[in-house]
Amino acid sequence: MSEKHTPLSSLGEFGLIDHLSKSFEIKQDSTLKGIGDDAAVIDHQDKCTVVSTDLLIEGVHFDLSFMPLKHLGYKAVVVNLSDVYAMNATPTQLTVSLAISNRFSVEALDELYAGIKHACDTYGVDLVGGDTTSSLKGLNISVTAIGQAKKEELIYRDGAKAGDFICVSGDLGAAYMGLQILNREKQVYLENPEMQPELDKHKLLVGRQLKPEARKDVIAYFKEHNIRPTAMIDVSDGLSSDLMHICKQSDVGCHVYEANVPVHNETYNQALEFNMDPITAALSGGEDYELLFTVSPSDESKINNQEIDIAIIGKIVEKDKGLMLQTRANHLHELVAQGWNSFQK
Amino acid sequence: MSEKHTPLSSLGEFGLIDHLSKSFEIKQDSTLKGIGDDAAVIDHQDKCTVVSTDLLIEGVHFDLSFMPLKHLGYKAVVVNLSDVYAMNATPTQLTVSLAISNRFSVEALDELYAGIKHACDTYGVDLVGGDTTSSLKGLNISVTAIGQAKKEELIYRDGAKAGDFICVSGDLGAAYMGLQILNREKQVYLENPEMQPELDKHKLLVGRQLKPEARKDVIAYFKEHNIRPTAMIDVSDGLSSDLMHICKQSDVGCHVYEANVPVHNETYNQALEFNMDPITAALSGGEDYELLFTVSPSDESKINNQEIDIAIIGKIVEKDKGLMLQTRANHLHELVAQGWNSFQK
């Protein structure tokens, strides 16, 4: 190893990716999109192939003391499919690689694969390969999702224009509040193993954390109503952080109205119970796997109706106006990204 | 977790893959080949996309005390490209995901990525994506290689016919002997840190372990000479184990001549120094990344010449004749697979 020792945390996840990938040039004509979007895009004449991959580490991304293996298998697939949908593409195939310590039994892996199979069946995707090996410690899962779309259907992060509406599907912050509940119940259990966890009354929030869904239906709605977002990303790191990716790559600013950010009642009440501002959970929570996208004003009427749970939360503005949040009290704050940086944990 | 606890080692790696994947059906018309070959194959009309993936775990697949990070990056890419070549396809894109503990510095990752880049440049492949996250312990690398080929060019494991010649490129067992040398020098160093490792005189064997190459040139030779192997696999687990995959999937037997199995002089001498039968290193060593393939008798003359380092090591026979090794002393033994099973370590 070299003599200089710059800690990884000094760059952060996105800085590190930029740093490591900057010296790589594209050599293949078929590479339409490399590093820097929800997925890579490969040109195969008639259609394009979309590739997204994630590596999940026990103790960093999931806690098996409250994450059932079946849910873990389901979620590991869904988070990758969500990246493919965020390209406006259809996921078709999947590879799953596992590294497992010998504390796991065949029956435990059967549970994990039951969840993977359930996700494959729900989303119509084929498991086509992978690798299975041992680990020295814990469970590691690497999932690669492959999808397809016509070239003209693909939606990148860099197409937002000043005047576009910023939209998000579903509601935000629920998965984060679910995680807070699970962590609290784990503490209660560790202090007194006779206490039964109080999860039944938090089914919605806990469910959003343990078994999220990818918004296949939103992509279908776009197709059905001939809507073409100008930019799109899925909300995995938190609304603020993911909206910043769109703004940075589209070279624009944004103006978000706090009052319009969709927050479920249960998320709202639970945040207050934890002495937390609900908008913070919604902006910075992450793991929502909702779709965040921008549409040109001409598409507004197709979005702004009761047919599907899409909210217009703000507008794209010129870059020099910055990235701003207008609070309910009409104050303007700069939008802060507290996206998830696993190197700072 | 369920109450029954069947240890993973009871199934072995291939048994476990069969067990876990058996309930998955193929739903997409575009899935030409799922689990069970060197790579999955996806039909994209004019061309097919080939996908291969590997998960490498520190302490299981590599030992950083003697594996320089630059070589590790190179090797992690090459072993996946080798799987793509083993389908008679051309690798085009790559994703690399890393999980890293915070004992690694940015400079250490720069070394790793220098190796990845060197492999990308050598083989003309684009790095198009990945994931970078923290691990609780050690370095994990997940690589997915994507390639392409016309449908009629693809070569699977299941096409070998009785009468076909069994061929292998290069020579076998060198990477395994290189690993034995590295392990010995590590022990010497651990017992006496003042001793300098004696690696210079073992450059060839150590190089085969630390920096293997994928046989891009063999695939080019096939194309140039219009050779179409009937079945093909790359030698990663060891000749015996990999030949058994071909025989099992092609529903045939084999007859291998020990005298014809190519072993480098240095491998031979080093095996004797370690009191090991050289043929054992060649048959069971693994990590050679040579191509093992079968050709119909009509292609024999195109293979059996001095232009390229390909050896004919035996013949495919009817299934009921079994999988046999004919020794130099003309004894017939059953071929034994001592392929690498990481769960039994």
Interface residues (C-beta under 8 A of the other chain):
Chain A: M1 S2 E3 K4 H5 T6 P7 L8 S9 S10 L11 E13 L16 I17 H19 L20 S21 S23 F24 I26 K27 Q28 S30 T31 K33 G34 I35 A39 A40 I42 H44 Q45 D46 K47 T49 V51 S52 T53 D54 L55 I57 E58 G59 V60 H61 L69 T92 Q93 T95 S97 L98 A99 I100 N102 F104 S105 V106 E107 A108 L109 D110 E111 Y113 K117 C120 G124 V125 D126 L127 V128 G129 G130 D131 T132 T133 S134 S135 L136 K137 G138 N140 S142 T144 I146 Q148 S342 F343 K345
Chain B: M1 S2 E3 K4 H5 T6 P7 L8 S9 S10 L11 E13 L16 I17 H19 L20 S21 S23 F24 I26 K27 Q28 S30 T31 K33 G34 I35 A39 A40 I42 H44 Q45 D46 K47 T49 V51 S52 T53 D54 L55 I57 E58 G59 V60 H61 L69 T92 Q93 T95 S97 L98 A99 I100 N102 F104 S105 V106 E107 A108 L109 D110 E111 Y113 K117 C120 G124 V125 D126 L127 V128 G129 G130 D131 T132 T133 S134 S135 L136 K137 G138 N140 S142 T144 I146 Q148 S342 F343 K345
